[in-house]
Amino acid sequence: MASGIQYAIFTKPWKDLSIDALGQLVRDLGFDGIEFPLRDGYQVEPANAEKGLRALTEHWREAFGLRVFSIAAGTPASATESMFAGCAAAGIPVIRVMAPIDPGKGYRASEAASRREIEAALPLCERYGVQLAVQMHCDWWIANAMELYNLLEGYDHRYITGIWDAAHSGLAGEQPESALEVLWDRLSMVNLKNACYKLMSGPEASPAVWGAYFTTGDRGLCSWARTVAYLKKRDYAGVLCFPAEYTDEANTVAYIARDIAYVKSLF
């Protein structure tokens, strides 16, 4: 393993597993820890964040040697004080969010709204020592590296940071080296998933409908080999999070096992 690299997996696909079964799965797959979806219906829910996150992280650390590197919320406004307090108590350093674009309001107004939400969250980041990290996402979200750079501009990057996502960067048509360079001094994590566009309508349909197809790391629009080469060149020492998102959901475990082995071979 490359020095300083830590491998995390987003456990969203395994909502119905017990805490022990999920910990065993993550360890068996070869990950160092977890990005946990703090959402209703999961092993810990937002209403129980302050007590539940600490108990969860302590159990996974003691029973399986796993860390929780981050939790996934929604928009910046969804990151409540109880989430920050729960993360601080559990030693979880990052809350991941995304910034939406409201097509009715337009890009500029939506960006301004997200900045207001980030500014409202900043005192909580400072109080609890937990980062709020915004991830880029295709479609009606802050969608590429430069948009994310602009959103984060002017904030204290000890607290307000960014997450580069390989799949969404590829869907935006970016080159991984350029996109990572843009965000380098604002990065808190790197997400490794991959995707391509697929024609969702019949070939005669007008207009044609295209959608994102999430696939394995060696088959999408973003080159993971080039991504890892750039991370090695810049001596990246941090979390690589695998969101475990595949359009063919039935084979998620097989695909994620293949993907982490592929990335470890690149390093």
TORKOL-4160 file (C-alpha; in steps of 0.2 Angstrom, whole numbers, padded with zeros to 4 digits, m for minus):
267
<pt num="1" X="0000" Y="0000" Z="0000"/>
<pt num="2" X="0006" Y="0017" Z="m0004"/>
<pt num="3" X="0012" Y="0027" Z="0011"/>
<pt num="4" X="m0002" Y="0037" Z="0019"/>
<pt num="5" X="m0016" Y="0030" Z="0008"/>
<pt num="6" X="m0031" Y="0024" Z="0017"/>
<pt num="7" X="m0045" Y="0015" Z="0008"/>
<pt num="8" X="m0063" Y="0018" Z="0013"/>
<pt num="9" X="m0080" Y="0011" Z="0006"/>
<pt num="10" X="m0096" Y="0020" Z="0006"/>
<pt num="11" X="m0108" Y="0008" Z="0014"/>
<pt num="12" X="m0124" Y="0014" Z="0006"/>
<pt num="13" X="m0128" Y="m0002" Z="m0004"/>
<pt num="14" X="m0129" Y="m0012" Z="0012"/>
<pt num="15" X="m0143" Y="m0004" Z="0022"/>
<pt num="16" X="m0150" Y="m0020" Z="0028"/>
<pt num="17" X="m0135" Y="m0028" Z="0035"/>
<pt num="18" X="m0132" Y="m0029" Z="0054"/>
<pt num="19" X="m0117" Y="m0019" Z="0061"/>
<pt num="20" X="m0107" Y="m0034" Z="0063"/>
<pt num="21" X="m0111" Y="m0041" Z="0046"/>
<pt num="22" X="m0106" Y="m0025" Z="0038"/>
<pt num="23" X="m0090" Y="m0023" Z="0047"/>
<pt num="24" X="m0085" Y="m0041" Z="0042"/>
<pt num="25" X="m0089" Y="m0037" Z="0024"/>
<pt num="26" X="m0079" Y="m0021" Z="0024"/>
<pt num="27" X="m0064" Y="m0030" Z="0032"/>
<pt num="28" X="m0065" Y="m0045" Z="0021"/>
<pt num="29" X="m0065" Y="m0034" Z="0005"/>
<pt num="30" X="m0048" Y="m0026" Z="0011"/>
<pt num="31" X="m0054" Y="m0008" Z="0016"/>
<pt num="32" X="m0047" Y="0002" Z="0031"/>
<pt num="33" X="m0063" Y="0010" Z="0035"/>
<pt num="34" X="m0080" Y="0017" Z="0030"/>
<pt num="35" X="m0089" Y="0032" Z="0024"/>
<pt num="36" X="m0106" Y="0030" Z="0033"/>
<pt num="37" X="m0123" Y="0036" Z="0026"/>
<pt num="38" X="m0130" Y="0044" Z="0041"/>
<pt num="39" X="m0148" Y="0043" Z="0034"/>
<pt num="40" X="m0165" Y="0037" Z="0039"/>
<pt num="41" X="m0166" Y="0018" Z="0038"/>
<pt num="42" X="m0147" Y="0014" Z="0041"/>
<pt num="43" X="m0138" Y="0007" Z="0055"/>
<pt num="44" X="m0137" Y="0024" Z="0064"/>
<pt num="45" X="m0150" Y="0037" Z="0059"/>
<pt num="46" X="m0148" Y="0056" Z="0060"/>
<pt num="47" X="m0160" Y="0057" Z="0076"/>
<pt num="48" X="m0147" Y="0047" Z="0085"/>
<pt num="49" X="m0131" Y="0054" Z="0078"/>
<pt num="50" X="m0123" Y="0060" Z="0095"/>
<pt num="51" X="m0124" Y="0043" Z="0104"/>
<pt num="52" X="m0126" Y="0032" Z="0089"/>
<pt num="53" X="m0110" Y="0037" Z="0079"/>
<pt num="54" X="m0099" Y="0035" Z="0094"/>
<pt num="55" X="m0105" Y="0018" Z="0098"/>
<pt num="56" X="m0104" Y="0013" Z="0080"/>
<pt num="57" X="m0086" Y="0018" Z="0077"/>
<pt num="58" X="m0080" Y="0011" Z="0094"/>
<pt num="59" X="m0088" Y="m0006" Z="0089"/>
<pt num="60" X="m0081" Y="m0007" Z="0072"/>
<pt num="61" X="m0064" Y="m0001" Z="0078"/>
<pt num="62" X="m0063" Y="m0014" Z="0092"/>
<pt num="63" X="m0071" Y="m0029" Z="0083"/>
<pt num="64" X="m0064" Y="m0026" Z="0065"/>
<pt num="65" X="m0050" Y="m0013" Z="0066"/>
<pt num="66" X="m0060" Y="m0001" Z="0055"/>
<pt num="67" X="m0061" Y="0018" Z="0056"/>
<pt num="68" X="m0076" Y="0029" Z="0050"/>
<pt num="69" X="m0067" Y="0042" Z="0039"/>
<pt num="70" X="m0083" Y="0052" Z="0035"/>
<pt num="71" X="m0102" Y="0052" Z="0035"/>
<pt num="72" X="m0113" Y="0057" Z="0020"/>
<pt num="73" X="m0126" Y="0070" Z="0023"/>
<pt num="74" X="m0136" Y="0079" Z="0009"/>
<pt num="75" X="m0134" Y="0097" Z="0005"/>
<pt num="76" X="m0124" Y="0109" Z="0017"/>
<pt num="77" X="m0140" Y="0114" Z="0026"/>
<pt num="78" X="m0144" Y="0096" Z="0030"/>
<pt num="79" X="m0128" Y="0095" Z="0041"/>
<pt num="80" X="m0136" Y="0098" Z="0058"/>
<pt num="81" X="m0127" Y="0103" Z="0074"/>
<pt num="82" X="m0131" Y="0085" Z="0081"/>
<pt num="83" X="m0122" Y="0078" Z="0066"/>
<pt num="84" X="m0106" Y="0089" Z="0070"/>
<pt num="85" X="m0107" Y="0084" Z="0088"/>
<pt num="86" X="m0109" Y="0066" Z="0084"/>
<pt num="87" X="m0094" Y="0066" Z="0072"/>
<pt num="88" X="m0084" Y="0076" Z="0085"/>
<pt num="89" X="m0088" Y="0063" Z="0099"/>
<pt num="90" X="m0084" Y="0048" Z="0087"/>
<pt num="91" X="m0068" Y="0056" Z="0080"/>
<pt num="92" X="m0075" Y="0057" Z="0062"/>
<pt num="93" X="m0066" Y="0071" Z="0053"/>
<pt num="94" X="m0078" Y="0074" Z="0038"/>
<pt num="95" X="m0096" Y="0077" Z="0033"/>
<pt num="96" X="m0098" Y="0075" Z="0014"/>
<pt num="97" X="m0112" Y="0085" Z="0006"/>
<pt num="98" X="m0116" Y="0091" Z="m0012"/>
<pt num="99" X="m0122" Y="0108" Z="m0019"/>
<pt num="100" X="m0138" Y="0108" Z="m0029"/>
<pt num="101" X="m0142" Y="0119" Z="m0044"/>
<pt num="102" X="m0160" Y="0124" Z="m0045"/>
<pt num="103" X="m0165" Y="0125" Z="m0063"/>
<pt num="104" X="m0179" Y="0137" Z="m0059"/>
<pt num="105" X="m0167" Y="0149" Z="m0050"/>
<pt num="106" X="m0152" Y="0147" Z="m0061"/>
<pt num="107" X="m0133" Y="0143" Z="m0058"/>
<pt num="108" X="m0128" Y="0160" Z="m0050"/>
<pt num="109" X="m0142" Y="0161" Z="m0038"/>
<pt num="110" X="m0140" Y="0142" Z="m0033"/>
<pt num="111" X="m0122" Y="0145" Z="m0030"/>
<pt num="112" X="m0126" Y="0159" Z="m0019"/>
<pt num="113" X="m0138" Y="0149" Z="m0009"/>
<pt num="114" X="m0126" Y="0135" Z="m0006"/>
<pt num="115" X="m0113" Y="0148" Z="0000"/>
<pt num="116" X="m0125" Y="0155" Z="0012"/>
<pt num="117" X="m0128" Y="0137" Z="0018"/>
<pt num="118" X="m0109" Y="0134" Z="0020"/>
<pt num="119" X="m0107" Y="0150" Z="0029"/>
<pt num="120" X="m0120" Y="0145" Z="0041"/>
<pt num="121" X="m0111" Y="0128" Z="0044"/>
<pt num="122" X="m0094" Y="0136" Z="0046"/>
<pt num="123" X="m0096" Y="0140" Z="0065"/>
<pt num="124" X="m0101" Y="0122" Z="0068"/>
<pt num="125" X="m0085" Y="0116" Z="0059"/>
<pt num="126" X="m0075" Y="0128" Z="0070"/>
<pt num="127" X="m0084" Y="0123" Z="0086"/>
<pt num="128" X="m0083" Y="0104" Z="0083"/>
<pt num="129" X="m0067" Y="0103" Z="0073"/>
<pt num="130" X="m0076" Y="0094" Z="0059"/>
<pt num="131" X="m0074" Y="0098" Z="0040"/>
<pt num="132" X="m0088" Y="0101" Z="0028"/>
<pt num="133" X="m0083" Y="0093" Z="0012"/>
<pt num="134" X="m0092" Y="0097" Z="m0004"/>
<pt num="135" X="m0092" Y="0083" Z="m0018"/>
<pt num="136" X="m0094" Y="0087" Z="m0036"/>
<pt num="137" X="m0109" Y="0079" Z="m0045"/>
<pt num="138" X="m0115" Y="0079" Z="m0063"/>
<pt num="139" X="m0132" Y="0085" Z="m0069"/>
<pt num="140" X="m0141" Y="0098" Z="m0058"/>
<pt num="141" X="m0126" Y="0100" Z="m0045"/>
<pt num="142" X="m0110" Y="0109" Z="m0044"/>
<pt num="143" X="m0103" Y="0097" Z="m0057"/>
<pt num="144" X="m0084" Y="0100" Z="m0061"/>
<pt num="145" X="m0068" Y="0105" Z="m0053"/>
<pt num="146" X="m0068" Y="0123" Z="m0058"/>
<pt num="147" X="m0086" Y="0125" Z="m0052"/>
<pt num="148" X="m0081" Y="0117" Z="m0035"/>
<pt num="149" X="m0066" Y="0128" Z="m0034"/>
<pt num="150" X="m0076" Y="0143" Z="m0036"/>
<pt num="151" X="m0089" Y="0138" Z="m0023"/>
<pt num="152" X="m0075" Y="0135" Z="m0011"/>
<pt num="153" X="m0065" Y="0150" Z="m0014"/>
<pt num="154" X="m0063" Y="0162" Z="0001"/>
<pt num="155" X="m0066" Y="0149" Z="0014"/>
<pt num="156" X="m0054" Y="0142" Z="0027"/>
<pt num="157" X="m0049" Y="0126" Z="0020"/>
<pt num="158" X="m0046" Y="0118" Z="0037"/>
<pt num="159" X="m0065" Y="0118" Z="0038"/>
<pt num="160" X="m0073" Y="0119" Z="0021"/>
<pt num="161" X="m0065" Y="0107" Z="0008"/>
<pt num="162" X="m0069" Y="0098" Z="m0008"/>
<pt num="163" X="m0070" Y="0080" Z="m0014"/>
<pt num="164" X="m0065" Y="0076" Z="m0032"/>
<pt num="165" X="m0075" Y="0062" Z="m0039"/>
<pt num="166" X="m0068" Y="0052" Z="m0053"/>
<pt num="167" X="m0085" Y="0046" Z="m0061"/>
<pt num="168" X="m0092" Y="0064" Z="m0061"/>
<pt num="169" X="m0076" Y="0072" Z="m0067"/>
<pt num="170" X="m0076" Y="0060" Z="m0082"/>
<pt num="171" X="m0094" Y="0063" Z="m0085"/>
<pt num="172" X="m0090" Y="0081" Z="m0086"/>
<pt num="173" X="m0077" Y="0078" Z="m0099"/>
<pt num="174" X="m0062" Y="0083" Z="m0088"/>
<pt num="175" X="m0045" Y="0076" Z="m0088"/>
<pt num="176" X="m0040" Y="0069" Z="m0071"/>
<pt num="177" X="m0023" Y="0078" Z="m0070"/>
<pt num="178" X="m0031" Y="0095" Z="m0073"/>
<pt num="179" X="m0046" Y="0093" Z="m0062"/>
<pt num="180" X="m0035" Y="0087" Z="m0048"/>
<pt num="181" X="m0023" Y="0101" Z="m0050"/>
<pt num="182" X="m0037" Y="0114" Z="m0049"/>
<pt num="183" X="m0043" Y="0106" Z="m0032"/>
<pt num="184" X="m0027" Y="0100" Z="m0025"/>
<pt num="185" X="m0025" Y="0112" Z="m0010"/>
<pt num="186" X="m0044" Y="0110" Z="m0006"/>
<pt num="187" X="m0045" Y="0091" Z="m0006"/>
<pt num="188" X="m0051" Y="0082" Z="0009"/>
<pt num="189" X="m0054" Y="0065" Z="0000"/>
<pt num="190" X="m0054" Y="0057" Z="m0017"/>
<pt num="191" X="m0069" Y="0047" Z="m0023"/>
<pt num="192" X="m0065" Y="0032" Z="m0035"/>
<pt num="193" X="m0080" Y="0026" Z="m0045"/>
<pt num="194" X="m0082" Y="0027" Z="m0064"/>
<pt num="195" X="m0096" Y="0029" Z="m0077"/>
<pt num="196" X="m0099" Y="0032" Z="m0095"/>
<pt num="197" X="m0114" Y="0038" Z="m0105"/>
<pt num="198" X="m0127" Y="0026" Z="m0112"/>
<pt num="199" X="m0141" Y="0029" Z="m0124"/>
<pt num="200" X="m0156" Y="0026" Z="m0114"/>
<pt num="201" X="m0169" Y="0028" Z="m0127"/>
<pt num="202" X="m0171" Y="0019" Z="m0144"/>
<pt num="203" X="m0160" Y="0024" Z="m0158"/>
<pt num="204" X="m0175" Y="0032" Z="m0167"/>
<pt num="205" X="m0181" Y="0042" Z="m0152"/>
<pt num="206" X="m0181" Y="0061" Z="m0154"/>
<pt num="207" X="m0174" Y="0069" Z="m0144"/>
<pt num="208" X="m0162" Y="0055" Z="m0139"/>
<pt num="209" X="m0160" Y="0052" Z="m0120"/>
<pt num="210" X="m0143" Y="0048" Z="m0113"/>
<pt num="211" X="m0140" Y="0043" Z="m0095"/>
<pt num="212" X="m0125" Y="0039" Z="m0084"/>
<pt num="213" X="m0120" Y="0020" Z="m0083"/>
<pt num="214" X="m0109" Y="0017" Z="m0067"/>
<pt num="215" X="m0096" Y="0003" Z="m0071"/>
<pt num="216" X="m0080" Y="m0004" Z="m0065"/>
<pt num="217" X="m0064" Y="0007" Z="m0063"/>
<pt num="218" X="m0056" Y="0001" Z="m0079"/>
<pt num="219" X="m0071" Y="0004" Z="m0090"/>
<pt num="220" X="m0077" Y="0022" Z="m0087"/>
<pt num="221" X="m0073" Y="0039" Z="m0095"/>
<pt num="222" X="m0060" Y="0043" Z="m0081"/>
<pt num="223" X="m0044" Y="0034" Z="m0082"/>
<pt num="224" X="m0040" Y="0027" Z="m0065"/>
<pt num="225" X="m0022" Y="0023" Z="m0070"/>
<pt num="226" X="m0019" Y="0041" Z="m0074"/>
<pt num="227" X="m0028" Y="0047" Z="m0058"/>
<pt num="228" X="m0017" Y="0036" Z="m0048"/>
<pt num="229" X="m0001" Y="0041" Z="m0057"/>
<pt num="230" X="m0005" Y="0059" Z="m0053"/>
<pt num="231" X="m0009" Y="0056" Z="m0035"/>
<pt num="232" X="0008" Y="0047" Z="m0034"/>
<pt num="233" X="0017" Y="0061" Z="m0042"/>
<pt num="234" X="0010" Y="0073" Z="m0030"/>
<pt num="235" X="0013" Y="0062" Z="m0015"/>
<pt num="236" X="m0006" Y="0061" Z="m0010"/>
<pt num="237" X="m0008" Y="0054" Z="0008"/>
<pt num="238" X="m0026" Y="0053" Z="0012"/>
<pt num="239" X="m0042" Y="0044" Z="0010"/>
<pt num="240" X="m0047" Y="0036" Z="m0006"/>
<pt num="241" X="m0066" Y="0032" Z="m0005"/>
<pt num="242" X="m0075" Y="0019" Z="m0016"/>
<pt num="243" X="m0093" Y="0024" Z="m0017"/>
<pt num="244" X="m0098" Y="0006" Z="m0023"/>
<pt num="245" X="m0110" Y="0013" Z="m0035"/>
<pt num="246" X="m0114" Y="0002" Z="m0050"/>
<pt num="247" X="m0129" Y="0002" Z="m0062"/>
<pt num="248" X="m0128" Y="m0017" Z="m0061"/>
<pt num="249" X="m0132" Y="m0017" Z="m0042"/>
<pt num="250" X="m0134" Y="m0036" Z="m0041"/>
<pt num="251" X="m0115" Y="m0038" Z="m0043"/>
<pt num="252" X="m0109" Y="m0024" Z="m0032"/>
<pt num="253" X="m0098" Y="m0035" Z="m0020"/>
<pt num="254" X="m0089" Y="m0043" Z="m0035"/>
<pt num="255" X="m0086" Y="m0027" Z="m0044"/>
<pt num="256" X="m0080" Y="m0018" Z="m0028"/>
<pt num="257" X="m0068" Y="m0032" Z="m0024"/>
<pt num="258" X="m0061" Y="m0031" Z="m0042"/>
<pt num="259" X="m0060" Y="m0012" Z="m0041"/>
<pt num="260" X="m0050" Y="m0011" Z="m0024"/>
<pt num="261" X="m0038" Y="m0024" Z="m0031"/>
<pt num="262" X="m0035" Y="m0014" Z="m0047"/>
<pt num="263" X="m0031" Y="0002" Z="m0037"/>
<pt num="264" X="m0020" Y="m0007" Z="m0025"/>
<pt num="265" X="m0010" Y="m0014" Z="m0040"/>
<pt num="266" X="m0008" Y="0003" Z="m0048"/>
<pt num="267" X="m0001" Y="0010" Z="m0032"/>
